[in-house]
C-alpha cells in the first residue's frame, strides 16, 4: 500500500483477502519541516498463525518519539488487533 499527503492522525486502510502468509512492513518517507525523511521498519515480518490470523487488523502507524534537544524523531509502530 502506498499513500501520499497523509497528515498526522489521518488514516489509510487496505483490505487484503485471505490467505496471507507473511506481512512485511517496509518503510515510510515522511516530510519533516519540508525535508524528506526515510524510515525503515526495524521489526521482524509478521507470520500468519504465529503473529496474526485471518480477520485480524494489522495497524501500522508513524509515531513521533521523544527527540534529544527538541529534534523530531519518528518511528514505525506495528500492532495486531484481534479481528474476532
DSSP file (Angstrom, degrees, kcal/mol; ACC not computed):
  #  RESIDUE AA STRUCTURE BP1 BP2  ACC     N-H-->O    O-->H-N    N-H-->O    O-->H-N    TCO  KAPPA ALPHA  PHI   PSI    X-CA   Y-CA   Z-CA
    1    1 A X              0   0    0      0, 0.0     2,-0.4     0, 0.0    13,-0.1   0.000 360.0 360.0 360.0 141.5    0.0    0.0    0.0
    2    2 A X        +     0   0    0      2,-0.0     2,-0.3     0, 0.0     0, 0.0  -0.993 360.0 179.1-132.4 141.2    1.2    3.5   -0.8
    3    3 A X        -     0   0    0     -2,-0.4     2,-0.3     9,-0.0     3,-0.2  -0.998   7.8-162.8-141.7 144.4   -0.3    6.8    0.4
    4    4 A X        +     0   0    0     -2,-0.3    -2,-0.0     1,-0.2     0, 0.0  -0.850  69.5  25.4-121.9 162.1    0.6   10.4   -0.2
    5    5 A X  S    S+     0   0    0     -2,-0.3     2,-0.7     1,-0.2    -1,-0.2   0.893  73.3 163.5  54.0  46.0   -0.4   13.6    1.7
    6    6 A X        -     0   0    0     -3,-0.2    -1,-0.2     4,-0.1     2,-0.1  -0.860  20.6-159.5 -97.0 113.9   -1.2   11.8    4.9
    7    7 A X    >   -     0   0    0     -2,-0.7     3,-2.1     1,-0.2     0, 0.0  -0.421  37.0 -69.3 -86.8 165.7   -1.3   14.2    7.7
    8    8 A X  T 3  S+     0   0    0      1,-0.3    -1,-0.2    -2,-0.1     3,-0.1  -0.275 121.7  13.7 -54.3 137.3   -1.0   13.4   11.4
    9    9 A X  T 3  S+     0   0    0      1,-0.3    -1,-0.3    -3,-0.1     2,-0.2   0.470  95.4 129.6  70.6   5.9   -3.9   11.4   12.8
   10   10 A X    <   -     0   0    0     -3,-2.1     2,-0.4     2,-0.0    -1,-0.3  -0.522  48.0-142.5 -79.4 158.3   -5.2   10.6    9.3
   11   11 A X        -     0   0    0     -2,-0.2     2,-0.4    -3,-0.1    -4,-0.1  -0.978  17.1-174.8-127.0 137.8   -6.0    7.0    8.5
   12   12 A X        -     0   0    0     -2,-0.4     2,-0.3    -6,-0.0    -9,-0.0  -0.986  14.2-164.7-124.7 140.1   -5.5    5.0    5.3
   13   13 A X        -     0   0    0     -2,-0.4     2,-0.3    46,-0.0    46,-0.0  -0.888  13.3-173.0-126.6 157.1   -6.7    1.4    5.0
   14   14 A X        -     0   0    0     -2,-0.3     2,-0.5   -13,-0.1    -2,-0.0  -0.965  13.8-149.0-146.6 130.3   -6.2   -1.5    2.8
   15   15 A X        -     0   0    0     -2,-0.3     2,-0.5     2,-0.0    -2,-0.0  -0.880  12.2-165.6-102.4 129.4   -8.1   -4.8    2.8
   16   16 A X        -     0   0    0     -2,-0.5     2,-0.1     4,-0.0     4,-0.1  -0.958  20.5-124.3-115.7 128.9   -6.2   -7.9    1.8
   17   17 A X        -     0   0    0     -2,-0.5     2,-0.2     2,-0.1    37,-0.0  -0.439  45.1 -79.9 -70.5 143.0   -8.0  -11.1    1.0
   18   18 A X  S    S+     0   0    0     -2,-0.1     2,-0.1     2,-0.1    -1,-0.1  -0.525  97.0  62.6 -79.6 153.2   -7.0  -14.3    3.0
   19   19 A X        +     0   0    0     -2,-0.2     2,-0.4    -3,-0.0    -2,-0.1   0.476  59.9 163.8 -86.7 150.0   -5.0  -16.3    2.9
   20   20 A X        -     0   0    0      1,-0.1     3,-0.1    -2,-0.1    -2,-0.1  -0.999  17.1-170.6-126.5 129.5   -1.9  -14.2    3.6
   21   21 A X        +     0   0    0     -2,-0.4    27,-2.9     1,-0.3     2,-0.3   0.895  68.5   8.3 -88.4 -44.2    1.3  -15.9    4.7
   22   22 A X  E     -A   47   0A   0     25,-0.2     2,-0.5     2,-0.0    -1,-0.3  -1.000  54.3-157.7-143.9 138.0    3.6  -13.1    5.7
   23   23 A X  E     -A   46   0A   0     23,-2.6    23,-3.2    -2,-0.3     2,-0.6  -0.981  14.0-174.2-114.6 122.9    3.2   -9.3    6.1
   24   24 A X        -     0   0    0     -2,-0.5     2,-0.2    21,-0.2    21,-0.1  -0.885  13.8-151.2-121.6 100.0    6.4   -7.3    5.9
   25   25 A X        -     0   0    0     -2,-0.6    16,-0.1    19,-0.2    18,-0.0  -0.507  16.2-174.7 -64.2 133.5    6.2   -3.6    6.6
   26   26 A X        -     0   0    0      1,-0.3    15,-2.2    -2,-0.2     2,-0.3   0.907  37.8 -68.3 -98.2 -66.3    9.0   -1.9    4.6
   27   27 A X  E     -B   40   0B   0     13,-0.2     2,-0.4     2,-0.0    -1,-0.3  -0.989  30.5-120.2-177.1 177.7    9.2    1.8    5.3
   28   28 A X  E     -B   39   0B   0     11,-2.1    11,-3.5    -2,-0.3     2,-0.6  -0.988   8.4-148.0-137.9 142.5    7.8    5.2    5.2
   29   29 A X  E     -B   38   0B   0     -2,-0.4     2,-0.3     9,-0.2     9,-0.2  -0.972  28.8-176.3-109.9 116.8    9.0    8.5    3.7
   30   30 A X  E     -B   37   0B   0      7,-2.9     7,-3.4    -2,-0.6     2,-0.6  -0.836  25.2-127.2-113.6 148.7    7.8   11.4    5.9
   31   31 A X  E     -B   36   0B   0     -2,-0.3     2,-0.5     5,-0.2     5,-0.2  -0.866  26.9-179.5 -95.7 121.2    8.1   15.1    5.4
   32   32 A X  E >  S-B   35   0B   0      3,-3.0     3,-1.3    -2,-0.6    -2,-0.0  -0.966  75.1 -23.7-122.5 112.6    9.6   16.8    8.4
   33   33 A X  T 3  S-     0   0    0     -2,-0.5    -1,-0.1     1,-0.3     3,-0.1   0.923 127.6 -50.5  49.9  50.2    9.9   20.6    8.1
   34   34 A X  T 3  S+     0   0    0      1,-0.2     2,-0.5    -3,-0.0    -1,-0.3   0.613 117.2 114.5  65.8  16.1   10.0   20.3    4.3
   35   35 A X  E <   -B   32   0B   0     -3,-1.3    -3,-3.0     2,-0.0     2,-0.4  -0.971  68.0-126.3-117.7 129.7   12.7   17.6    4.4
   36   36 A X  E     -B   31   0B   0     -2,-0.5     2,-0.5    -5,-0.2    -5,-0.2  -0.604  26.5-168.4 -74.4 125.7   12.0   14.0    3.2
   37   37 A X  E     -B   30   0B   0     -7,-3.4    -7,-2.9    -2,-0.4     2,-0.5  -0.975   9.7-148.0-118.7 122.1   13.0   11.5    6.0
   38   38 A X  E     -B   29   0B   0     -2,-0.5     2,-0.4    -9,-0.2    -9,-0.2  -0.798  14.6-169.1 -94.9 126.0   13.1    7.8    5.1
   39   39 A X  E     -B   28   0B   0    -11,-3.5   -11,-2.1    -2,-0.5     2,-0.4  -0.921   6.4-154.6-115.4 138.9   12.2    5.4    7.9
   40   40 A X  E     -B   27   0B   0     -2,-0.4     2,-0.3   -13,-0.2   -13,-0.2  -0.926  24.4-115.7-113.3 136.2   12.8    1.7    7.8
   41   41 A X        -     0   0    0    -15,-2.2    36,-0.1    -2,-0.4    34,-0.0  -0.560  25.3-166.9 -69.8 126.3   10.7   -0.8    9.8
   42   42 A X        +     0   0    0     -2,-0.3    -1,-0.1    34,-0.2   -16,-0.0   0.523  54.5  91.8 -95.8  -7.2   13.1   -2.5   12.3
   43   43 A X  S    S-     0   0    0      1,-0.1     2,-0.1   -18,-0.0     3,-0.1  -0.205  81.7 -91.8 -83.9 177.2   10.9   -5.3   13.4
   44   44 A X        -     0   0    0      1,-0.1   -19,-0.2   -20,-0.0    -1,-0.1  -0.479  49.3 -89.0 -83.2 156.0   10.5   -8.8   12.0
   45   45 A X        -     0   0    0     -2,-0.1     2,-0.5   -21,-0.1   -21,-0.2  -0.293  44.4-113.7 -58.4 151.2    8.0   -9.8    9.4
   46   46 A X  E     -A   23   0A   0    -23,-3.2   -23,-2.6    -3,-0.1     2,-0.4  -0.813  31.2-152.1 -93.4 126.2    4.6  -10.9   10.7
   47   47 A X  E >>> -A   22   0A   0     -2,-0.5     4,-3.5   -25,-0.2     3,-1.5  -0.837  18.6-111.2-107.0 132.7    3.8  -14.5   10.1
   48   48 A X  B 345S+c   52   0C   0    -27,-2.9     5,-0.2    -2,-0.4   -27,-0.1  -0.281 101.4  13.9 -59.0 142.8    0.3  -16.0    9.7
   49   49 A X  T 345S+     0   0    0      3,-3.1    -1,-0.2     1,-0.2     4,-0.1   0.211 129.9  55.5  73.1 -12.9   -0.8  -18.3   12.6
   50   50 A X  T <45S+     0   0    0     -3,-1.5    -2,-0.2     2,-0.3    -1,-0.2   0.766 125.8  10.7-106.9 -51.8    2.1  -17.0   14.7
   51   51 A X  T  <5S+     0   0    0     -4,-3.5     2,-0.3     1,-0.3    -3,-0.2   0.695 134.5   2.2-102.3 -24.9    1.7  -13.3   14.8
   52   52 A X  B   < -c   48   0C   0     -5,-1.1    -3,-3.1     4,-0.0     2,-0.3  -0.974  58.5-143.7-154.7 163.3   -1.8  -12.9   13.2
   53   53 A X    >   -     0   0    0     -2,-0.3     3,-2.3    -5,-0.2    30,-0.1  -0.900  46.8 -74.3-127.3 161.6   -4.7  -14.9   11.9
   54   54 A X  T 3  S+     0   0    0     -2,-0.3     3,-0.1     1,-0.3    29,-0.1  -0.303 120.9  32.1 -54.4 130.1   -7.1  -14.2    9.0
   55   55 A X  T 3  S+     0   0    0      1,-0.4    -1,-0.3    28,-0.1     2,-0.0   0.181  89.4 122.5 103.3 -15.9   -9.5  -11.5   10.1
   56   56 A X    <   -     0   0    0     -3,-2.3     2,-0.5    27,-0.1    -1,-0.4  -0.336  61.4-124.7 -71.7 160.2   -7.1   -9.6   12.4
   57   57 A X  E     -D   81   0D   0     24,-2.8    24,-3.3    -3,-0.1     2,-0.7  -0.941  16.1-157.0-106.0 126.8   -6.3   -5.9   11.8
   58   58 A X  E     -D   80   0D   0     -2,-0.5     2,-0.5    22,-0.2    22,-0.2  -0.919  12.5-160.5-105.6 111.8   -2.6   -5.1   11.4
   59   59 A X  E     -D   79   0D   0     20,-2.9    20,-2.2    -2,-0.7     2,-0.5  -0.805   8.5-171.8 -97.7 127.0   -2.2   -1.4   12.2
   60   60 A X  E     +D   78   0D   0     -2,-0.5     2,-0.4    18,-0.2    18,-0.2  -0.981  13.6 179.9-118.8 127.2    1.0    0.4   11.0
   61   61 A X  E     -D   77   0D   0     16,-2.9    16,-3.0    -2,-0.5     2,-0.6  -0.972  30.6-134.8-135.9 140.1    1.5    3.9   12.4
   62   62 A X  E     -D   76   0D   0     -2,-0.4     2,-0.3    14,-0.2    14,-0.2  -0.838  36.6-173.4 -88.1 121.5    4.0    6.7   12.0
   63   63 A X  E     -D   75   0D   0     12,-2.8    12,-2.4    -2,-0.6     2,-0.5  -0.904  24.7-128.0-123.0 148.0    4.7    7.9   15.5
   64   64 A X  E     -D   74   0D   0     -2,-0.3    10,-0.3    10,-0.2     2,-0.2  -0.828  28.6-160.0 -93.3 127.5    6.7   10.9   16.9
   65   65 A X  E     -D   73   0D   0      8,-3.3     8,-0.8    -2,-0.5     2,-0.6  -0.591  34.5 -83.5-101.3 164.2    9.2    9.8   19.6
   66   66 A X        -     0   0    0     -2,-0.2     2,-0.2     6,-0.1     6,-0.1  -0.576  53.1-155.8 -69.2 115.2   10.9   12.0   22.2
   67   67 A X    >   -     0   0    0     -2,-0.6     3,-0.8     4,-0.3     2,-0.4  -0.560  18.8-104.4 -92.8 158.7   13.8   13.6   20.4
   68   68 A X  G >  S+     0   0    0      1,-0.2     3,-1.4    -2,-0.2    -1,-0.1  -0.669 100.0   0.7 -82.3 131.8   17.0   14.9   22.0
   69   69 A X  G 3  S-     0   0    0     -2,-0.4    -1,-0.2     1,-0.3     0, 0.0   0.793 132.9 -56.8  64.2  30.1   17.3   18.7   22.2
   70   70 A X  G <  S+     0   0    0     -3,-0.8    -1,-0.3     1,-0.3    -2,-0.1   0.483  95.6 148.1  82.3   1.8   13.9   19.2   20.6
   71   71 A X    <   -     0   0    0     -3,-1.4     2,-0.6     1,-0.1    -4,-0.3  -0.402  52.1-115.4 -69.2 146.7   14.7   17.3   17.5
   72   72 A X        -     0   0    0     -6,-0.1     2,-0.4    -5,-0.1    -6,-0.1  -0.748  35.1-176.9 -85.7 121.8   11.9   15.5   15.8
   73   73 A X  E     -D   65   0D   0     -8,-0.8    -8,-3.3    -2,-0.6     2,-0.3  -0.976   4.5-165.6-119.8 134.9   12.4   11.7   15.8
   74   74 A X  E     +D   64   0D   0     -2,-0.4     2,-0.3   -10,-0.3   -10,-0.2  -0.842   7.3 179.7-119.6 154.8    9.9    9.4   14.1
   75   75 A X  E     -D   63   0D   0    -12,-2.4   -12,-2.8    -2,-0.3     2,-0.5  -0.942  28.8-115.1-145.5 167.6    9.3    5.6   14.3
   76   76 A X  E     -D   62   0D   0     -2,-0.3     2,-0.5   -14,-0.2   -34,-0.2  -0.938  28.0-166.1-109.0 124.1    7.1    3.0   12.8
   77   77 A X  E     -D   61   0D   0    -16,-3.0   -16,-2.9    -2,-0.5     2,-0.4  -0.930   3.8-172.0-112.1 132.1    4.8    1.2   15.2
   78   78 A X  E     +D   60   0D   0     -2,-0.5     2,-0.3   -18,-0.2   -18,-0.2  -0.984   8.9 168.1-124.9 133.0    3.0   -2.0   14.3
   79   79 A X  E     -D   59   0D   0    -20,-2.2   -20,-2.9    -2,-0.4     2,-0.5  -0.993  27.2-134.0-143.0 152.5    0.3   -3.8   16.3
   80   80 A X  E     -D   58   0D   0     -2,-0.3     2,-0.5   -22,-0.2   -22,-0.2  -0.909  16.2-161.5-108.3 126.9   -2.1   -6.6   15.7
   81   81 A X  E     -D   57   0D   0    -24,-3.3   -24,-2.8    -2,-0.5     2,-0.1  -0.931  29.2-110.8-109.9 128.4   -5.7   -6.1   16.8
   82   82 A X        -     0   0    0     -2,-0.5   -26,-0.1   -26,-0.2   -27,-0.1  -0.332  23.6-160.5 -59.9 130.5   -7.9   -9.3   17.1
   83   83 A X              0   0    0    -30,-0.1    -1,-0.2     1,-0.1   -27,-0.1   0.631 360.0 360.0 -88.8 -15.2  -10.5   -9.3   14.4
   84   84 A X              0   0    0      0, 0.0    -1,-0.1     0, 0.0    -2,-0.1   0.369 360.0 360.0-132.7 360.0  -12.8  -11.8   16.1
